[in-house]
Amino acid sequence: MNDLRRSEAPVQFHHHGYVSGDPRIHEPAGTGIDRPAELPDEVDVLIVGSGPAGMIAAAQLAQFPNVVTRLVERRPGRLAIGQADGIQARSVETFQAFGFAERIIAEAYRITEMAFWKPDPADPSRIVRTARPVDDPTGVSEFPHLIVNQARVLDYFAEVAANSPSRLTPDYGFEFVGLTVGEGEHPVAVTLRRTAGPDEGSERVVHAKYVVGADGARSRVREAIGCHLAGDQANHAWGVMDALAVTDFPDIRTKCSIQSEAGNILLIPREGGYLFRMYVDLGEVQPGDNGAVRSTSIEQIIAKANAILHPYTLDVRNVAWHSVYEVGHRLTDRFDDVEPHELGTRTPRVFITGDACHTHSAKAGQGMNVSMQDGFNIGWKLGHVLDGRAPESLLATYSAERQVVAKDLIDFDKQWSTLMAKKPEEFASPSELEDFYVRTAEFPAGFMTQYAPSLIVGEAAHQELAAGFPIGKRFKSAPVERVCDGNPVHLGHHARADGRWRIYVFADGAAAGQPSAVADLAEWLATAPDSPLAATPEGADPDAWFDVKVVYQQDHTAVDLGVVPPLLLPRVGPFGLIDYEKVYAADPAQDIFAERGIDRRGAIVVVRPDQYVAHVLPLTATAELASFFAPILRTAVSA
């Protein structure tokens, strides 16, 4: 849970001179200087679609001002009402990296428990509350589970992109028509059609190095690269509405699963204190329905909701949005344009993300969350390749990593949506649904993803040195003390989505200034030709590509900054100012070494730009560290 005395990591600024305005607005650089308002004929990356996957990819690529990124969207402007609303804790961790977690938490509805309602055994025509389990019983994250409209999530990512050095803003009013992949520096020819403005209906071609299709379940980009969604046909229909109502149902402001003889409801309170969402069970879809169930009126949905809620009543006064959908579970066989027989022979040029790759029910609150991790994953990888940091082989890891995650999501959602649609008498035990909810809480929260060993994920040969940071899983933050000012902070909260790798050095028992493995490692990182830091471009800040931090075992009063290795106090910016926020100490009240199972002999924990642990190594394993990074860096260091 949140520790109110533990401050969030502040944004660092003033290192290029005094800043009197909003520090979140960066000075324009690279493509952000005199960025053309009109969509150019040639771009490095063209993102199609401004949903969650597209917007986070844009926000990440916007941190690479040397990369020409444009995002096209068929709508004429921003999304007003979004369909998705569930924000899992893993996503809030991601928002922290992009700098807006605190603001979105302040406006969101926070889920702390879930109520389960079932037929009253004494009178099955009535429903009664049977359980109220807490939402995060194990404290899997310091961040909360939230409900907030998808449109607001997109607004925040749009703000990050617009305020970035690239000054990236969406190009509204362009519809994707088709693409072909040819030869040359910009081999992907994308045909777009104007959907708004005086030239509505006209077409033009944009040439791109890479294309990211984030254009939803009916993705034309997916069709253009010959991918198809395969899986179960829809067989159950649900009506969903965002409504304002007067009701005597006592848990209207609590997330609820409601099962009655008349059907089922999933109730989700919404942000703002009055609005709520209801997923209302419309029953089995009959063979030959051919989509007729989708014509169910809002009046019929409300009537069904009242039948399920008996003896309570729902007087709906306003409906902000409603829809009818059929639950289906589908997945594409690949997430890029490289067909199976081409694997290893060419670089992917077109990628698909989010609903373009995987479709499932909305009731586990996973669609937007998994889609954002798709976009985060491909965003930093494209940034590294196009910025000259990494070889093109990095891009093949996107489909390999994210397809497995999508498959796991669909397997989970099949279980959850099947349970949600069951009739009360079909359950093996009265508590089957709530037991499943509690038992599987870590998966929907977003923390079960674990990437397999690959080009960017090491083998677990030294995992015992940092058992609490499993290789391939997200870096689970923990409390520390910042040495320069004694502030208690969360170590992971300082890591921004700026495209940098993190190298966390957990010190051995020696104090700063004494001969130690930390001192030797810092010297090697700073001076060795095979150090990954040697790839940092000349003239750039020493931490431009790699953010190296140390955590000492002593408390902050016992760490003398005057004798800390110079690498850990880098000089940055045009004035060569010292960055003091690389040096941390264990918090005696919540010792990170004990909390995360870190060996007292110390350890190196390498974390990817998208917050996933890439490797765990001994402090002395410099050759192994060099060997890990050698194939990842375009300016390859030799092991």
Secondary structure per residue as TSV (DSSP state, phi and psi in degrees):
chain	resnum	aa	ss	phi	psi
A	1	M	-	360.0	163.7
A	2	N	-	-68.9	136.6
A	3	D	-	-99.1	112.0
A	4	L	T	-64.9	-22.4
A	5	R	T	-84.9	-10.1
A	6	R	S	-90.9	108.3
A	7	S	B	-72.8	148.5
A	8	E	-	-72.8	153.3
A	9	A	-	-66.8	121.8
A	10	P	-	-76.0	158.2
A	11	V	-	-70.5	134.8
A	12	Q	-	-90.3	134.8
A	13	F	-	-153.9	-175.1
A	14	H	-	79.4	-7.6
A	15	H	T	-72.1	-11.9
A	16	H	T	-107.8	10.0
A	17	G	S	126.1	168.0
A	18	Y	-	-62.6	132.6
A	19	V	-	-112.2	118.8
A	20	S	-	-102.2	-14.1
A	21	G	S	-100.9	-157.1
A	22	D	-	-69.7	116.1
A	23	P	T	-69.6	-11.4
A	24	R	T	-76.3	-14.7
A	25	I	S	-93.2	108.6
A	26	H	-	-81.4	156.0
A	27	E	-	-66.2	138.1
A	28	P	-	-64.5	147.7
A	29	A	-	-148.9	158.5
A	30	G	G	53.6	-122.9
A	31	T	G	-67.1	-15.7
A	32	G	G	-77.8	-14.1
A	33	I	T	-82.5	119.9
A	34	D	T	54.9	43.7
A	35	R	-	-60.8	127.3
A	36	P	-	-67.3	138.2
A	37	A	S	-70.5	-34.5
A	38	E	S	-83.7	145.3
A	39	L	-	-62.9	121.5
A	40	P	-	-74.3	167.8
A	41	D	S	-76.9	-25.9
A	42	E	E	-128.5	134.1
A	43	V	E	-138.5	162.2
A	44	D	E	-78.5	-50.5
A	45	V	E	-128.8	128.7
A	46	L	E	-112.3	117.9
A	47	I	E	-98.2	129.3
A	48	V	E	-107.6	109.7
A	49	G	-	109.5	133.3
A	50	S	-	-110.5	33.0
A	51	G	S	-76.6	-170.7
A	52	P	H	-57.6	-43.6
A	53	A	H	-66.2	-42.9
A	54	G	H	-67.2	-40.3
A	55	M	H	-71.9	-36.9
A	56	I	H	-71.7	-35.3
A	57	A	H	-62.4	-41.1
A	58	A	H	-65.5	-43.1
A	59	A	H	-63.2	-36.3
A	60	Q	H	-71.8	-46.7
A	61	L	H	-65.9	-24.5
A	62	A	T	-65.2	-17.2
A	63	Q	T	-80.1	-3.3
A	64	F	-	-112.4	86.7
A	65	P	T	-67.2	-12.4
A	66	N	T	-85.6	-3.9
A	67	V	S	-103.5	126.0
A	68	V	-	-84.7	104.6
A	69	T	E	-117.0	131.7
A	70	R	E	-130.7	147.7
A	71	L	E	-121.9	124.0
A	72	V	E	-107.9	144.5
A	73	E	E	-140.6	133.4
A	74	R	S	-70.0	-28.2
A	75	R	S	-64.8	156.3
A	76	P	S	-78.9	-11.4
A	77	G	S	-163.7	-167.2
A	78	R	-	-61.4	155.4
A	79	L	-	-68.8	131.4
A	80	A	S	-91.4	-45.4
A	81	I	S	-130.3	116.3
A	82	G	-	-93.2	154.0
A	83	Q	S	-80.6	-42.5
A	84	A	-	-78.0	152.4
A	85	D	-	-148.0	-16.4
A	86	G	E	-81.2	126.7
A	87	I	E	-119.0	106.3
A	88	Q	-	-76.3	162.5
A	89	A	H	-59.2	-35.9
A	90	R	H	-60.7	-36.2
A	91	S	H	-68.9	-36.8
A	92	V	H	-66.6	-36.0
A	93	E	H	-57.3	-42.0
A	94	T	H	-65.7	-41.2
A	95	F	H	-60.0	-36.3
A	96	Q	H	-59.5	-41.0
A	97	A	H	-65.0	-30.3
A	98	F	H	-91.1	-2.8
A	99	G	T	92.6	13.4
A	100	F	-	-130.4	18.7
A	101	A	H	-59.2	-47.9
A	102	E	H	-61.6	-39.5
A	103	R	H	-71.0	-39.6
A	104	I	H	-74.3	-32.0
A	105	I	H	-61.2	-39.3
A	106	A	H	-64.6	-29.0
A	107	E	H	-101.9	-5.2
A	108	A	S	-91.2	165.6
A	109	Y	E	-88.9	135.0
A	110	R	E	-105.1	126.9
A	111	I	E	-90.1	120.5
A	112	T	-	-114.2	-20.3
A	113	E	B	-156.0	168.1
A	114	M	E	-131.9	131.9
A	115	A	E	-97.8	141.2
A	116	F	E	-115.5	126.3
A	117	W	E	-116.8	140.4
A	118	K	E	-142.1	169.8
A	119	P	E	-61.2	140.2
A	120	D	E	-69.4	121.2
A	121	P	T	-55.6	-30.8
A	122	A	T	-76.4	-25.8
A	123	D	E	-154.0	88.4
A	124	P	E	-60.6	-10.1
A	125	S	E	-76.3	-12.7
A	126	R	E	-109.4	152.3
A	127	I	E	-104.5	149.2
A	128	V	E	-136.7	152.1
A	129	R	E	-75.0	133.7
A	130	T	E	-117.7	-19.5
A	131	A	E	-162.1	153.4
A	132	R	-	-141.6	67.8
A	133	P	-	-68.0	148.5
A	134	V	B	-71.8	155.6
A	135	D	S	-75.9	-37.6
A	136	D	-	-130.7	76.7
A	137	P	T	-68.3	-22.4
A	138	T	T	-101.0	-1.1
A	139	G	-	65.2	47.3
A	140	V	-	-66.1	-22.4
A	141	S	-	-147.9	152.4
A	142	E	S	-78.1	-8.3
A	143	F	S	-98.4	152.6
A	144	P	-	-87.0	168.0
A	145	H	E	-92.1	124.4
A	146	L	E	-122.1	161.1
A	147	I	E	-124.6	120.9
A	148	V	-	-154.5	146.0
A	149	N	-	-61.8	139.0
A	150	Q	H	-54.1	-35.9
A	151	A	H	-59.4	-36.4
A	152	R	H	-72.2	-35.7
A	153	V	H	-60.0	-44.9
A	154	L	H	-63.6	-37.6
A	155	D	H	-59.4	-43.0
A	156	Y	H	-67.0	-42.6
A	157	F	H	-65.4	-36.9
A	158	A	H	-62.9	-38.4
A	159	E	H	-63.8	-44.2
A	160	V	H	-58.6	-46.4
A	161	A	H	-64.5	-42.8
A	162	A	H	-67.7	-32.7
A	163	N	H	-86.8	-4.1
A	164	S	S	-74.6	168.3
A	165	P	T	-57.6	-25.4
A	166	S	T	-82.6	-15.2
A	167	R	-	54.1	44.4
A	168	L	-	-77.3	129.0
A	169	T	-	-133.0	150.5
A	170	P	-	-65.2	148.9
A	171	D	E	-99.0	95.7
A	172	Y	E	-78.8	155.4
A	173	G	S	84.5	25.6
A	174	F	E	-124.4	126.0
A	175	E	E	-106.8	133.8
A	176	F	E	-72.1	130.8
A	177	V	E	-108.1	-45.8
A	178	G	E	-179.3	173.7
A	179	L	E	-150.4	158.7
A	180	T	E	-135.7	147.1
A	181	V	E	-110.0	119.5
A	182	G	-	-120.9	-136.3
A	183	E	S	-114.8	177.1
A	184	G	S	97.6	-179.5
A	185	E	S	-69.4	-32.3
A	186	H	S	-120.7	76.0
A	187	P	-	-77.7	-12.4
A	188	V	E	-97.5	112.7
A	189	A	E	-95.2	116.0
A	190	V	E	-111.3	123.0
A	191	T	E	-92.0	126.8
A	192	L	E	-121.2	149.3
A	193	R	E	-121.1	136.1
A	194	R	E	-72.4	130.4
A	195	T	-	-109.6	-0.9
A	196	A	S	-154.7	161.4
A	197	G	S	92.5	178.0
A	198	P	T	-65.1	-24.2
A	199	D	T	-100.9	27.3
A	200	E	T	-55.1	134.0
A	201	G	T	95.9	-17.5
A	202	S	-	-76.2	155.3
A	203	E	E	-119.4	154.2
A	204	R	E	-150.9	163.7
A	205	V	E	-115.8	131.6
A	206	V	E	-114.8	133.2
A	207	H	E	-100.2	128.2
A	208	A	E	-128.9	153.7
A	209	K	E	-75.2	-39.1
A	210	Y	E	-143.3	150.6
A	211	V	E	-126.6	137.1
A	212	V	E	-115.8	114.6
A	213	G	E	-88.9	109.7
A	214	A	-	-123.0	44.5
A	215	D	-	-106.9	29.6
A	216	G	-	83.6	-176.8
A	217	A	T	-64.3	-26.6
A	218	R	T	-99.4	37.5
A	219	S	-	-55.3	123.1
A	220	R	H	-79.5	-27.2
A	221	V	H	-64.6	-42.5
A	222	R	H	-58.3	-45.3
A	223	E	H	-63.0	-37.6
A	224	A	H	-66.1	-26.0
A	225	I	T	-102.2	11.5
A	226	G	T	76.6	21.1
A	227	C	-	-92.3	149.3
A	228	H	-	-135.6	141.2
A	229	L	-	-75.2	129.0
A	230	A	E	-128.1	146.1
A	231	G	E	153.8	-156.9
A	232	D	E	-73.3	139.9
A	233	Q	-	-72.5	152.2
A	234	A	-	-66.1	137.9
A	235	N	-	-138.3	6.4
A	236	H	E	-143.9	136.3
A	237	A	E	-111.7	147.2
A	238	W	E	-135.6	140.5
A	239	G	E	-98.8	138.2
A	240	V	E	-128.7	139.0
A	241	M	E	-144.6	141.1
A	242	D	E	-98.2	116.4
A	243	A	E	-135.1	158.5
A	244	L	E	-115.2	127.4
A	245	A	E	-150.3	161.8
A	246	V	E	-106.7	129.1
A	247	T	E	-150.2	156.5
A	248	D	-	-101.6	7.9
A	249	F	-	-70.4	120.4
A	250	P	T	-71.8	-19.9
A	251	D	T	-106.0	31.5
A	252	I	T	-64.5	-21.7
A	253	R	T	-104.7	21.9
A	254	T	S	-127.0	139.0
A	255	K	E	-60.6	130.9
A	256	C	E	-136.8	144.4
A	257	S	E	-107.0	121.7
A	258	I	E	-119.4	117.8
A	259	Q	E	-116.2	128.8
A	260	S	E	-140.9	174.3
A	261	E	T	-64.2	-21.9
A	262	A	T	-89.8	-5.9
A	263	G	E	135.8	-164.5
A	264	N	E	-127.3	153.2
A	265	I	E	-135.6	139.0
A	266	L	E	-108.5	118.4
A	267	L	E	-104.4	126.9
A	268	I	E	-124.7	107.4
A	269	P	E	-62.2	144.7
A	270	R	-	-108.9	167.4
A	271	E	T	-61.5	153.4
A	272	G	T	100.4	-11.0
A	273	G	S	91.8	-10.2
A	274	Y	S	-129.4	-39.0
A	275	L	-	-72.6	146.6
A	276	F	E	-143.8	159.7
A	277	R	E	-114.8	138.6
A	278	M	E	-125.1	128.2
A	279	Y	E	-97.3	114.6
A	280	V	E	-109.6	124.9
A	281	D	E	-66.1	119.6
A	282	L	E	-104.4	2.9
A	283	G	E	91.9	-176.4
A	284	E	E	-67.6	140.8
A	285	V	-	-84.4	122.5
A	286	Q	-	-73.8	144.7
A	287	P	T	-55.3	138.3
A	288	G	T	80.1	9.5
A	289	D	-	-62.3	-35.8
A	290	N	T	52.6	38.7
A	291	G	T	83.6	5.6
A	292	A	G	-61.6	-30.8
A	293	V	G	-60.7	-24.0
A	294	R	G	-69.5	-12.5
A	295	S	G	-87.2	3.5
A	296	T	-	-54.7	128.6
A	297	S	-	-79.9	162.4
A	298	I	H	-64.1	-32.7
A	299	E	H	-64.2	-38.6
A	300	Q	H	-68.7	-36.9
A	301	I	H	-64.1	-43.9
A	302	I	H	-64.4	-41.5
A	303	A	H	-62.8	-40.9
A	304	K	H	-65.6	-40.4
A	305	A	H	-59.8	-42.4
A	306	N	H	-65.3	-36.8
A	307	A	H	-65.4	-39.5
A	308	I	H	-68.8	-37.3
A	309	L	H	-79.2	-6.4
A	310	H	T	-49.0	130.3
A	311	P	T	-93.0	7.2
A	312	Y	S	-86.2	159.7
A	313	T	-	-124.3	153.6
A	314	L	E	-128.2	109.9
A	315	D	E	-100.8	94.7
A	316	V	E	-77.4	123.9
A	317	R	E	-100.3	-25.9
A	318	N	E	-157.2	139.1
A	319	V	E	-118.3	115.0
A	320	A	E	-76.2	-32.5
A	321	W	E	-165.1	145.8
A	322	H	E	-152.2	159.8
A	323	S	E	-160.7	169.4
A	324	V	E	-128.4	131.1
A	325	Y	E	-138.4	158.2
A	326	E	E	-110.3	133.0
A	327	V	-	-75.3	121.0
A	328	G	-	-135.9	155.0
A	329	H	E	-125.2	109.5
A	330	R	E	-136.6	150.8
A	331	L	E	-146.6	141.4
A	332	T	-	-84.2	155.7
A	333	D	S	-77.5	-17.3
A	334	R	-	-152.6	158.8
A	335	F	S	-111.7	13.4
A	336	D	B	-146.5	-175.9
A	337	D	S	-92.3	9.2
A	338	V	-	-89.1	113.6
A	339	E	-	-75.8	158.4
A	340	P	G	-50.6	-40.0
A	341	H	G	-74.1	-9.0
A	342	E	G	-100.4	-4.0
A	343	L	T	-54.6	130.6
A	344	G	T	82.6	-3.6
A	345	T	T	-106.1	-19.7
A	346	R	S	-153.0	163.1
A	347	T	-	-86.1	135.6
A	348	P	-	-63.5	144.2
A	349	R	-	-116.4	-23.0
A	350	V	E	-127.2	132.9
A	351	F	E	-125.3	149.4
A	352	I	E	-122.3	148.8
A	353	T	-	-138.4	161.4
A	354	G	G	62.5	-138.9
A	355	D	G	-63.2	-17.7
A	356	A	G	-65.8	-21.0
A	357	C	T	-107.0	-33.5
A	358	H	E	-146.3	132.3
A	359	T	E	-127.2	147.6
A	360	H	-	-166.4	-174.7
A	361	S	-	-74.2	163.7
A	362	A	S	-92.0	-6.4
A	363	K	T	-80.8	-10.6
A	364	A	T	-94.9	0.4
A	365	G	S	62.4	42.9
A	366	Q	-	-112.2	-26.9
A	367	G	H	-54.6	-57.0
A	368	M	H	-64.1	-38.1
A	369	N	H	-67.2	-48.6
A	370	V	H	-67.3	-37.7
A	371	S	H	-60.9	-40.8
A	372	M	H	-64.3	-36.8
A	373	Q	H	-70.0	-30.9
A	374	D	H	-58.4	-50.9
A	375	G	H	-65.3	-38.9
A	376	F	H	-62.5	-42.4
A	377	N	H	-62.7	-53.0
A	378	I	H	-73.9	-27.7
A	379	G	H	-62.4	-51.5
A	380	W	H	-69.4	-31.1
A	381	K	H	-68.8	-44.2
A	382	L	H	-62.5	-40.5
A	383	G	H	-59.3	-44.2
A	384	H	H	-66.3	-41.8
A	385	V	H	-66.9	-47.7
A	386	L	H	-74.8	-21.4
A	387	D	T	-88.0	0.8
A	388	G	T	81.4	16.8
A	389	R	S	-90.2	-29.5
A	390	A	S	-138.1	155.7
A	391	P	-	-75.1	162.0
A	392	E	G	-62.7	-22.9
A	393	S	G	-58.3	-21.7
A	394	L	G	-59.2	-32.7
A	395	L	G	-69.0	-23.5
A	396	A	H	-68.7	-18.8
A	397	T	H	-74.3	-16.9
A	398	Y	H	-63.1	-57.9
A	399	S	H	-61.9	-41.1
A	400	A	H	-60.3	-39.7
A	401	E	H	-79.5	-46.2
A	402	R	H	-82.0	-24.8
A	403	Q	H	-65.8	-37.7
A	404	V	H	-62.8	-42.5
A	405	V	H	-61.5	-43.9
A	406	A	H	-63.9	-39.4
A	407	K	H	-62.3	-44.4
A	408	D	H	-62.4	-39.3
A	409	L	H	-61.3	-46.8
A	410	I	H	-65.8	-39.6
A	411	D	H	-61.0	-42.1
A	412	F	H	-66.2	-45.0
A	413	D	H	-67.5	-31.0
A	414	K	H	-59.4	-43.3
A	415	Q	H	-65.8	-47.2
A	416	W	H	-66.7	-47.1
A	417	S	H	-68.8	-32.2
A	418	T	H	-65.3	-43.4
A	419	L	H	-63.5	-40.8
A	420	M	H	-64.0	-27.7
A	421	A	H	-93.1	-5.6
A	422	K	-	-67.8	151.6
A	423	K	-	-83.1	151.0
A	424	P	G	-52.4	-38.5
A	425	E	G	-74.8	-8.6
A	426	E	G	-88.7	-7.6
A	427	F	-	-79.0	142.4
A	428	A	S	-68.7	-32.1
A	429	S	S	-141.9	154.4
A	430	P	T	-60.2	-27.0
A	431	S	T	-102.1	15.4
A	432	E	H	-58.0	-44.2
A	433	L	H	-67.1	-49.5
A	434	E	H	-68.2	-32.0
A	435	D	H	-63.2	-42.1
A	436	F	H	-64.1	-41.2
A	437	Y	H	-59.4	-46.0
A	438	V	H	-71.4	-43.6
A	439	R	H	-65.1	-33.0
A	440	T	T	-105.4	16.0
A	441	A	T	-55.6	-33.8
A	442	E	H	-67.9	-30.8
A	443	F	H	-67.7	-56.6
A	444	P	H	-63.3	-25.7
A	445	A	H	-66.5	-16.0
A	446	G	T	99.6	15.5
A	447	F	-	-110.4	7.4
A	448	M	-	-93.0	-10.1
A	449	T	-	-59.6	128.4
A	450	Q	-	-142.7	108.9
A	451	Y	-	-73.7	141.4
A	452	A	-	-77.1	159.5
A	453	P	S	-53.6	138.1
A	454	S	B	-162.9	-165.0
A	455	L	T	-55.4	-32.7
A	456	I	T	-120.4	13.5
A	457	V	B	-135.2	121.3
A	458	G	-	-80.6	169.6
A	459	E	-	-75.7	157.8
A	460	A	S	-90.8	39.1
A	461	A	T	-65.4	-27.3
A	462	H	T	-119.9	23.8
A	463	Q	G	-58.0	-30.2
A	464	E	G	-64.6	-16.3
A	465	L	G	-73.1	-22.0
A	466	A	B	-149.9	70.3
A	467	A	T	-61.2	-28.1
A	468	G	T	-81.6	0.4
A	469	F	S	-122.6	73.8
A	470	P	-	-58.8	132.1
A	471	I	T	-63.5	132.3
A	472	G	T	93.7	-14.8
A	473	K	S	-100.9	166.0
A	474	R	B	-66.0	148.6
A	475	F	-	-70.8	111.2
A	476	K	-	-84.7	111.1
A	477	S	-	-61.7	162.2
A	478	A	-	-152.4	157.5
A	479	P	E	-69.3	141.9
A	480	V	E	-145.1	175.6
A	481	E	E	-114.6	132.6
A	482	R	E	-80.2	124.8
A	483	V	T	-67.8	-38.5
A	484	C	T	-63.1	-28.9
A	485	D	T	-135.6	0.3
A	486	G	-	76.1	6.0
A	487	N	-	-69.3	133.8
A	488	P	E	-77.9	127.0
A	489	V	E	-139.1	167.5
A	490	H	E	-93.2	126.8
A	491	L	G	-57.8	-43.1
A	492	G	G	-73.5	-16.0
A	493	H	G	-74.1	-15.3
A	494	H	G	-81.9	-13.1
A	495	A	-	-83.6	107.5
A	496	R	-	-88.6	160.7
A	497	A	S	-81.3	63.7
A	498	D	S	-106.4	10.3
A	499	G	S	84.8	3.3
A	500	R	-	-92.2	146.7
A	501	W	E	-75.4	147.6
A	502	R	E	-109.4	134.8
A	503	I	E	-119.8	104.4
A	504	Y	E	-92.5	123.7
A	505	V	E	-105.1	109.4
A	506	F	E	-94.2	114.4
A	507	A	-	-70.2	156.8
A	508	D	-	-75.4	-170.9
A	509	G	S	-75.4	-11.9
A	510	A	S	-67.4	143.4
A	511	A	-	-75.4	158.2
A	512	A	T	-56.7	136.5
A	513	G	T	96.4	-19.5
A	514	Q	S	-86.5	154.5
A	515	P	S	-57.5	130.0
A	516	S	-	-162.2	166.5
A	517	A	H	-64.5	-31.7
A	518	V	H	-63.9	-45.1
A	519	A	H	-62.1	-42.4
A	520	D	H	-65.4	-42.1
A	521	L	H	-63.6	-43.9
A	522	A	H	-62.2	-39.4
A	523	E	H	-64.9	-42.9
A	524	W	H	-64.6	-45.4
A	525	L	H	-59.6	-35.9
A	526	A	H	-80.4	-27.8
A	527	T	H	-125.1	-22.8
A	528	A	-	-72.5	138.8
A	529	P	T	-65.9	-22.9
A	530	D	T	-96.9	7.8
A	531	S	S	-68.6	140.3
A	532	P	G	-58.8	-28.9
A	533	L	G	-67.5	-17.9
A	534	A	G	-65.6	-18.9
A	535	A	G	-78.7	-12.1
A	536	T	S	-59.5	129.8
A	537	P	-	-59.5	144.2
A	538	E	T	-62.3	135.2
A	539	G	T	93.4	-16.3
A	540	A	S	-81.9	160.1
A	541	D	-	-58.2	147.3
A	542	P	T	-61.0	-21.2
A	543	D	T	-106.8	23.2
A	544	A	S	-65.4	-35.3
A	545	W	S	-107.8	-28.4
A	546	F	E	-130.7	125.0
A	547	D	E	-101.3	105.8
A	548	V	E	-102.1	125.4
A	549	K	E	-127.5	152.1
A	550	V	E	-122.7	144.0
A	551	V	E	-124.0	114.3
A	552	Y	E	-85.2	155.1
A	553	Q	S	-77.3	-25.0
A	554	Q	S	-75.1	162.1
A	555	D	-	-74.9	169.5
A	556	H	G	-63.6	-26.3
A	557	T	G	-72.2	-15.3
A	558	A	G	-100.0	4.8
A	559	V	-	-107.0	117.1
A	560	D	-	-92.8	109.7
A	561	L	G	-62.0	-22.6
A	562	G	G	-67.4	-17.1
A	563	V	G	-120.6	9.0
A	564	V	S	-70.2	140.4
A	565	P	-	-52.2	138.3
A	566	P	G	-56.2	-31.8
A	567	L	G	-55.1	-32.9
A	568	L	G	-88.6	2.6
A	569	L	S	-131.5	62.9
A	570	P	-	-67.3	151.3
A	571	R	E	-96.5	124.9
A	572	V	E	-130.0	161.4
A	573	G	T	75.8	174.3
A	574	P	T	-66.2	-19.9
A	575	F	T	-97.2	0.3
A	576	G	T	62.0	40.8
A	577	L	E	-75.9	152.0
A	578	I	E	-85.3	129.1
A	579	D	-	-89.4	111.7
A	580	Y	-	-89.9	-0.8
A	581	E	T	-99.7	37.3
A	582	K	T	-110.7	-7.9
A	583	V	E	-115.4	121.4
A	584	Y	E	-129.1	167.0
A	585	A	E	-136.3	155.4
A	586	A	-	-63.8	140.1
A	587	D	B	-85.4	117.2
A	588	P	T	-55.7	-28.7
A	589	A	T	-77.9	-28.7
A	590	Q	B	-143.0	76.4
A	591	D	-	-65.7	116.5
A	592	I	H	-62.1	-30.3
A	593	F	H	-64.6	-39.6
A	594	A	H	-77.9	-41.0
A	595	E	H	-63.6	-34.4
A	596	R	T	-113.3	14.7
A	597	G	T	60.8	42.0
A	598	I	B	-90.2	128.3
A	599	D	-	-59.7	137.9
A	600	R	T	-68.0	-11.5
A	601	R	T	-79.3	-6.6
A	602	G	-	95.5	168.5
A	603	A	E	-164.3	157.0
A	604	I	E	-106.7	128.7
A	605	V	E	-119.5	115.6
A	606	V	E	-95.9	129.6
A	607	V	E	-124.1	132.9
A	608	R	-	-71.3	165.1
A	609	P	T	-60.7	-20.5
A	610	D	T	-99.3	21.1
A	611	Q	S	79.8	10.6
A	612	Y	B	-96.6	139.4
A	613	V	E	-69.4	125.0
A	614	A	E	-97.7	-30.3
A	615	H	E	-164.6	153.9
A	616	V	E	-129.6	129.1
A	617	L	E	-140.2	156.8
A	618	P	-	-67.5	156.9
A	619	L	T	-61.2	-25.9
A	620	T	T	-92.0	-0.8
A	621	A	-	-86.4	56.7
A	622	T	H	-67.0	-39.4
A	623	A	H	-64.1	-39.7
A	624	E	H	-68.5	-36.5
A	625	L	H	-65.9	-43.0
A	626	A	H	-62.3	-42.2
A	627	S	H	-64.4	-36.5
A	628	F	H	-64.2	-44.4
A	629	F	H	-81.4	-19.9
A	630	A	T	-52.8	-50.0
A	631	P	T	-77.6	-8.5
A	632	I	T	-87.3	-28.7
A	633	L	-	-94.3	130.9
A	634	R	S	-65.3	-41.5
A	635	T	S	-82.1	72.3
A	636	A	-	-63.1	129.9
A	637	V	-	-84.1	150.1
A	638	S	-	-97.1	134.8
A	639	A	-	-70.6	360.0
